[in-house]
Amino acid sequence: MMIQFLSRAGCRAWTIAAVLALGMQVPPAQALADDGHVVAIKEFMFTPMSTTIEAGSTMTWKNLDDEAHSIVAEGGLFRSNPLDQNDTFSYRFDKPGVYRVVCGLHPYMKETITVE
């Protein structure tokens, strides 16, 4: 009886997890950044470390490391949740300016985005 209960509870948990995962799927980085601005996070570095884009462009970060990273704009403009391997985060830059971005978990990881 106890095993049957645990099996049902486990089945319910997996079903809920599957429904949530399917409802919250994120398309690949290229689909998110239609204008092609993708920053790879690999070997604890942003690549490229400096980028110039036009106002209205979307930047997508994709974590290729097996360690979690987060994307944080200095000044608090945006902050991602921790990104696991192959997770992405996108942000649309509408205003011209120079934006400094760091990894919230590894602050020595830095990049600069210039929006014209």
VOKOL-992606 format. One record per atom (N, C-alpha, C): x, y, z; residue in one letter. Coordinates in steps of 0.1 Angstrom, whole numbers, plus 5000, padded with zeros to 4 digits. Last residue first. Example, Ala and Ser with C-alpha at 12.3 -4.5 7.8 and 13.67 -1.06 7.14 Angstrom:
REM VOKOL-992606
512849785071S513749895071S512950005079S513249435078A512349555078A513249675078A
This chain:
REM VOKOL-992606
524155184697E524155314690E522755354685E525455044725V524255054717V524255184710V527954824735T527654964731T526454964721T528754634761I527854634750I527554784747I531354444776T530754584773T529954574761T531854214803E531754244789E531154384787E533453984826K532854114822K532754124807K534053804854M533553784840M532853914836M534253854880Y535453884872Y535153864857Y531953764892P532053904888P533253944880P530153504890H531653514888H531853664883H527453544893L528053444901L529653444901L526853744875G526453764889G527153664899G528953854851C528353734856C528053764871C528154184838V529054094845V528253964848V528254464816V527654334820V528654244827V527654784808R528654694813R527854574819R526754974780Y526254894791Y527354794795Y526355284767V527355184770V526955104782V523755374744G524555394756G525555284757G520255404733P521755404731P522455424744P517655174742K518255304744K519755304741K516954904739D516155014732D516855144732D517854594738F518454724742F517754824733F516454304752R516354404741R516854534746R517854004761Y517454134765Y517454224753Y517753654771S517753764761S517353894767S519453364779F518753474784F518853584773F519552994779T519753124773T519053234781T521352694786D520252784789D520652924782D523652534784N522752544772N521452634774N523852484818Q524452464805Q523352454794Q521852744835D522652614835D523152594821D521853054848L521752984836L522552854837L520053224873P521153144870P520853054857P518153494859N518253384868N519553304865N519553814850S518953684847S518953594859S518754154852R519454044859R518753914855R519054504842F518454364841F519354264848F519854744855L518954744844L518254604841L521754774876G520454714878G519454714867G524254864874G523254964875G521854914877G525354614851E525754714862E524754824862E523454344845A523854474840A524154554852A524154004845V523754114853V524254244847V523453674842I523753794834I523253914842I525153384856S523953474855S524453604848S525853034853H526253174852H524953254852H526952704863A525952804861A526552944861A529052494842E528852564855E527852674853E529652404818D528852314826D528652374841D529052654793D529852594804D528952494811D527452794776L528052664771L528852594781L524752994777N525752934786N526252804780N524153264757K523953124758K525153064766K522353564754W523553504760W523153354761W521353794730T521053664737T522353604742T519954104724M521154034727M520753904734M518154284700T518154194711T519454114712T517954634691S518454494689S518354414702S517354884697G516254804693G516654664691G520355034685A519155044694A518054964688A522854804673E521954914671E520854914681E525954724689I524754684682I523854814681I529154604696T528354724692T527154674685T530854434722T529954424711T529354564709T533254244739S532854384735S532054374722S533753984741M533754064753M533354204751M531653754722P532753844724P532653924737P531953574751T532553584738T531553634728T532853584785F531853624775F532553634761F534153304803M534353424795M533153454787M534353044813F534253154822F534553284815F534152874791E535452884798E535453004807E531553074777K532352954776K533752974783K528853204764I529553194777I530253064778I528353394736A528553264741A529253284755A525853604724V527153604732V527253464738V524453704695V524553604705V525853604711V522453864674H523453904684H523453804695H520553814653G521853744653G522853784663G518053914653D518953994646D520353934647D516653744669D516353734655D517353814647D517253574694A517953694689A517753694674A515753334695L515453444704L516053584699L516853174677A515453204675A515153324684A519453134687Q519253204674Q517853244672Q518952994711A519353134712A519153204698A515852794709P517252814708P517652964707P513052864732P513652834719P515152854719P512252704762V512852824756V513352784742V509252594777Q510352564769Q510852694763Q507152584795M508152684797M509352664788M505552364790G504952504789G505952614790G507252164795L506752184782L506152314780L507652194823A508752204814A508352224799A505052154833L505752274835L506852294825L504751884825V503851984820V504452124822V506851764840A506751754825A505851864819A506051814866A507351864861A507351864846A503651664867I503651814869I504951874864I504651414863T503651464854T503651614855T506251374886W506851374872W505951434862W504351394906A505451484905A506051494892A502751164899R502151304899R503251404898R504650964904C504050984890C503451124889C505050994931G506151014922G505651044908G502450924940A502951064943A504151094933A502250664931R501350764926R501850904928R504350554945S504450544931S503450654925S503550594971L504750664967L504850664952L501250424970F501050564973F502350644968F502550174966Q501550224957Q501350374958Q504050154990I504750164977I503850214966I501950135008M502850245009M503550264996M500849885000M500050005000M500950135000M
